[in-house]
Amino acid sequence: MKSLVIGSTSVIGKAIAAELSRHGQVKLAGRREADLAFDLSSQEPCACKERFDVVMLAAADFGGSQPQDLVRAELVNSVGTLAACRLAEQCGARHFILLSSQSAGYQPTDPYYGSYSLSKRHAEEVASLYCQERGMALTVLRISQVYDSAEQCRPHQPLLYAIADKAQVGRTVELYGSNDARRNYLHLSDLVEVCARLAQRTIAGLFNCGHPESPRLSEIAQAAFEAFGAPLDVRFLPEKTDIPDLPPFDPAHELYERIGFTPQIDVRRGFELMRARRENLS
């Protein structure tokens, strides 16, 4: 199996490429540090002469609240996905895998709905249209919140890592408001395994990809204190604005059955791996 992963500087993209290399030749595409120069925001076609069995898009723009952020997110996430599909067709790929986000399912009334949510949903729609018209198998993975033991995902998951930081030194974890919101955190190692197994199979469809458990914030904090061996110290701040719940997110158990793998690393184990790495670096 020969694979092309778009996202040469993406934490997720590089991790997936490393795992796929165990199953065949892998190349990375992107603007920098890439085997193949490819810019999602460019309208220019990519001159690629190589053939690949699978192309996986693991890069995105995370948008923002300003008008220019919406324009950029649409160019990279939506129009860029079309460019990636065209590249996959050019490379003779039989299977295109789009790493999307749980936020693609958000509605305008949901608290975290924004340019990222909208552009990722548009990405799913244009990929579906393109692949259907070209006869290419399409897998869309709507991924929950991804974290890792090396803490490369810290910029996108500040709350989770802040909880780990405070648990490590035995400081109080303060949670804004009174709402004990649920979150679904997926360890990068589990995501990588899911993607590698998907790349070896042609399973088309749209699937939620997350951990089977969605613990509450207080449970996540408890797991952190247990992992770092410190007494539990969590306090809600009712005078602050509540941390809102996210829309329900049910992982695709059918997909896990078909690939023979279910994410294994719960938040307690994730914090233990984080602690072990911090100790090795100290």
N, C-alpha and C positions, 0 to 999 in steps of 0.2 A: 504494500500500500504506500502510495506516494501522496503526501499531504502538503498543502499550502495554508499557512496561518497568517491572516492579515491582522497586524497588531504587534509590530516588531519591538515597540517600546512599552507595550501594555504588560502589566504584571501578570494578568490572566493569560494573555497571548503567549508570553515567554514560557510560562509554566506548562501550558498545554503543549507547546512545541517540544519541550523537553521530554514529556511523557510519550508523545507520538513518535519520537525518534526511536523508541524501543520497538516499534512495530513497522518501521520502514523509513524511507528518506523523508525528511521534513525541511521545508524552507519557510523563511519568514518574509512577509511583505510589509512595507511601511515607508514612512518618510525618512527615517534614520535607522542606523544599525540594522539594515535589512539586506537580505539576499536579493530581493527584487524591489526596486524603487516603485512605490505606489502611494498616491495621495488621495485619500477619500474625498477631499474637498475640491479636487481638480476635475474639470470636464474632459480633460484630454485622455484618450484611451491609452491603456498600458500595453507596451510592446513586449509581450511575453511569448516566447517560442516553446516553452516547456509544457509538458503534459502532467496533470495531477489528477488523482482519483477523487480526492476530497478537498474542498476549500472551506475554511472556517473563518468567519469574521468575528474577531475578538477585540475590536477597537470601537471607541465611541467618544462623542463630545457630551459633556455632562450639563451643558446648557447654563441657564442663569435667569435672572429676573429682568434683564434689560432687553430692549428690542433687538440689539445686535446679537445678543446671546441666542435668541430664538432663530434668527437668520442663520447663524453659524451652526447651531444644532441641527437645523433642517438640512443644511448643505452637507454636513458630515454624516449624520445618522440616516437620513432618508435618501437624499440624492447619492450619497456615498455608498449606501447599500446597493443601489442600482448599479453603480460602477463596479462594485465587488461581484455582483451577479454576472455582469458582462465579462469580467475577468475570468470568472469560473467557467463560463461557457467557452471563452477563448482558449482556456487551458484544457478543454475536453473533460471537465469534471462531471462525474455522474451524481454527485451529492454535494449540496451546499448547506452548511450549518451556520445559522445566525444566532449569536449569543445576544439575546435581548434582555429585558429587565422586567421584574414584577411590576414596575411602575407603568409599563405599557398598558396594563389593564386598568389603571386609575381613571376615574371620571372627574369632570371639572369640579364637582362638589367635594372631592377628596382633599385632605389637607396638604399633601405633598405633590399635587398635580401641578405640572408646569411644562416648560419647553422640552425638558428631557423626556418626560412621559409622552408628550404628544409626538415628538420626533421619533421615538423608539416604536410607537404604534404605527406611524407612517412607514418606518423601515420594514416592519413585519408585513404590511400590506403590499408595498412595492415588491418585496422579495417574493411574496406569494404569487403576485401577478406575473412577474418575470419568469419564475421557475415553472409555473403552470404552462405558460405559453411556449417555453423552450423544452419541456419534457425533462426537467432536471428535478431530482428528489430534493425536497426542502425540509429541514428540521429547524424549528424555532424553539430555543430554550429561553423561557422567562425565568431569569435567575434571581434568587433572593439576595440578601445582603452578604457579600463575600468578605471574609477575613482570612488572615494567615498567621502562622507562628513567627515568621520573620518580620512581621509588622509593616510590610510594604503597602498594605491596604489601609493603613492608618488615616491618610487624608480623606478617605471616603467613609470611614466608620469611626469618627472621633469619639462617640459615646462609648462604644465597646472598649476601646483602648484606654479611655479615661477611667473606666471602671477597673480595668486591670492595673493601671498605674496606682490607683488609690488602694486597691486590695493588697498590692505588693508591700506597701509601706504602712498598712494598717490604718489608713485614714478613712473618714466617713464618706460613703457614697451618697451624695445628695441628688435626689430625683425631683425634678420640678413638678409641681402640682400634686394632685391626689390620685391621678389615674395611673394604674399599674399596667401600662401598655404591653402588648405582646409584640415580639419581634422574631423573625426567622433568620438566623445566621447560618450561612453555609461555609464550611471550611474549604479553602482553596484546594487542598489535597483531594477532597471528595469531588469537587467540581471537575478537576482535572481527570479523575478516573471516569466520571460519567461521560465526559467529552471524548476520551480515548476509546471507550467502548462504543459510543455512538459512531465514531469515525470508522470503526471496523464493521458496522452494520448499516444497512440502508433502511432506517426507520423514519419515515416521513411523518410530519405532524407538528402541532404546537403543544408544548409541554411546560408545566411549571417545574422548576428545578430548585429544590430547597431541602433543608433537613426535615425529617418526619416530625420533629417537635418544634413548636413555636412557644418558647417560655416567656413568662412575664419579666419585666425589667428587674423586679425584686429577686426573681429566681436566677436571673443572669448574674446579678450582684452576689448572691449567695454562692453560686458556682465559682465565682472568681475568688472570693475569700477562702473557700474550701481548698481550691487549687493552690493558692499561695500560702496556705497554712496560717491564716489570720482569723481572729474572732469576727463574726459577722457584725457589720456596722453600716446600716442603711437607714436613711431618713428621707421621708417625703417632705417637700416644702409647699404646703397648700396655698401659701400666699403667692406663689409663682403660677404662671400659665401652665396648664396641663400639657404633658407630652402626649400627643394624640395617638390613637390606635391607627394602624394601617388596615387597609381592606383585607379581608380574609385571604389567606394564601395557602392553598392545599397542594402539596407536592404530588407529582404524577406517579403514583404507585404502579400504574400500568407500565409506564416506561421503565421503572426500576426492575420490574419483573422481567421485562423483555430483554434488558441488557444484563440481567443477573447481578445487579449491584444496587444497594441502597446506601446513601450517605451514612457514614459510621461515626463521625466525630461530633459529639454533642458539645455544648458550650463548656461544660466542666472539663472534658478532655482537651478541648481547644485551649483553655486557659492553662492546663497542665503543660501542654506542649510549648506554650508561650513562656511559662515560668522556666522550663528546662533550658530553653534557648537563651533567655536572659542570664541564667546562672552560668551557662557555658561562656558567655561573652564577658562576664564580670571578672 
